[in-house]
């Protein structure tokens, strides 16, 4: 599903105009992005949890030359699906 399809579905199910639905989707995405950027955590009941995790630096290998390279420490986004979402996917 693409953003436009999500907007249409929200407009239909929530009985909103298309412009209100676009605004709602943009606001949700903006809130999630800002929270993640600040290292926060977002929990959406029935969907899951987005959070930022620290990643340690490590030594990797260049696949062409097999020489070791230093991979710097950083942060990554993690998503953990809720139990109800896991059950829904498993069938």
N, C-alpha and C positions, 0 to 999 in steps of 0.2 A: 504494500500500500504506500502510495506516495503522499506527500504533504497535501496536495490538492484534493486527493480522494478522502483524506482524513478530515479536511475542512468541510467537504460536502456531507460527510457522514455525521459530523458533529452538528452541523446546521440542521440537518434533517431530524436527528434524534432529540436534540435540545430545543428544537423549534426556534432557532435563531436565524437572523439574516446571514447571508454569506459573509458580509463584512464583519459582523460581530463574531462569527466563527473564526475568521482569519485572525482577528484581534486576539481571541482566546488562545488559539494555537501558538501564535507568536509570543504571547505573554508567558505561556507555560514553558516554551523552549528557552526563553530569556531567563526565567527564574531558575530553571535547571542549570543552564550554562553558568550563571553568576554564582550559584551555590557551589557547583563543582570547582569553578575557578578559585574560590576562596577556601577550598579544602573541606567543604561541608558534605553533608550526607542527605540524600533525598529518599524517603520511603513512601512508595505509593501502594496502598493496600490493594491486594489482588494482582499487582504487577510485579513489584520487586523493589530493590534498593540499589541506588547509584551512589558510589562513594569513590574517593581518591585514595589510592594506596601508594606507599613509598616503595620504590624499587631500588635494591642495592646495586652498586657498581659491580661489574664482573668482567672476566676475561672471556672473549669469544674468539672465533677463528674466521679469517677471511676465506670464503669458500673457493676463491680462485687460486690463491697462493698458499693457503693453509697456515699463514702466519698469524700468530696471536695478536689480537687488538683489544684495547681497553674500551669497554662499553660503560659509559658514565652512569652514575646513579640518577634517578629521576622519579617522576610520578606517573601513575597510570590510572585510568578510569576503570572501575570495576562495576559490574552489574551482577547482582545475585537475584535470580527470579524467586518469587514467592512460592510457597508450597502449593497454593491453589493453581498457579500458572503451570507449575511442573506437572501436576495431575492432569490438567487440561491438555497439555501437549502429549503426555503419555497415552491418553485415551482412556 
